Amino acid sequence: MKYEEVIGKINGFLSEEFEVDAEKITPGANLRQVLELDSLDYIDLVVVIENNFAFKVKPEDFVGIITFQNFYDYIISRVNTKELV
């Protein structure tokens, strides 16, 4: 899956699932603030990731994820690893 395809897919499901204007989803923006995530929302986010990209997410995977760019990089690295296996 190409980088641009992954970003488009991520932005689409984040905008829809969390009812956020897609224009607010930018690489440097704070993921938690823009999506207004609380602890239950993180569970929803994990479910959405697993459903869209078919890999398991561990809570500790989110430790270093602050911006959308961090989130994109995480998803892309996991998708690429999965495709190589």
C-alpha positions in Angstrom: 0.0 0.0 0.0 1.4 3.4 -1.0 2.1 6.2 1.5 -0.5 8.5 0.0 -3.2 5.7 0.0 -2.5 5.0 3.7 -2.7 8.7 4.6 -6.0 9.1 2.7 -7.5 6.0 4.3 -6.4 7.1 7.8 -7.8 10.7 7.4 -11.0 9.3 6.0 -11.8 7.0 8.8 -10.6 9.4 11.5 -12.8 12.2 10.1 -15.8 9.9 9.9 -15.3 8.0 13.2 -14.5 11.0 15.3 -16.7 13.5 13.5 -13.8 15.9 12.9 -13.4 18.3 10.0 -10.8 16.7 7.7 -9.0 20.1 7.3 -8.0 19.9 11.0 -6.2 16.6 10.4 -2.7 17.8 9.4 0.7 16.1 10.0 1.8 18.5 12.7 -1.5 18.7 14.6 -1.8 17.0 18.0 -3.8 13.8 17.5 -5.4 13.8 21.0 -6.5 17.4 20.9 -7.9 17.4 17.4 -9.8 14.2 17.9 -10.7 15.1 21.5 -9.6 11.6 22.6 -10.3 10.3 26.1 -9.5 6.8 27.3 -12.6 5.2 25.8 -11.9 6.9 22.4 -8.5 5.2 22.3 -10.3 1.9 22.4 -12.4 3.0 19.5 -9.3 4.1 17.7 -7.7 0.8 18.2 -10.8 -1.0 16.8 -10.9 1.2 13.8 -7.2 0.6 13.1 -7.5 -3.1 13.5 -10.6 -3.2 11.2 -9.0 -1.1 8.5 -5.5 -2.4 8.5 -5.8 -6.0 9.8 -3.1 -5.9 12.5 -3.3 -5.9 16.3 -2.5 -2.8 18.3 -1.1 -2.8 21.8 -1.7 0.1 24.2 2.0 0.7 24.5 2.2 1.4 20.8 0.6 4.8 21.5 3.3 6.0 23.9 5.2 8.0 21.3 2.3 9.1 19.2 1.6 12.8 19.6 1.0 14.2 16.2 -0.8 12.8 13.2 2.6 12.4 11.5 3.6 10.1 14.4 0.3 8.2 13.8 0.9 7.9 10.1 4.4 6.7 10.6 3.2 4.1 13.1 0.5 2.8 10.8 2.7 2.7 7.7 5.5 0.9 9.5 3.1 -1.7 10.7 1.4 -2.1 7.3 4.8 -2.5 5.6 6.0 -5.0 8.2 2.8 -7.0 7.7 3.2 -7.0 3.9 6.7 -8.3 4.2 5.7 -11.2 6.4 
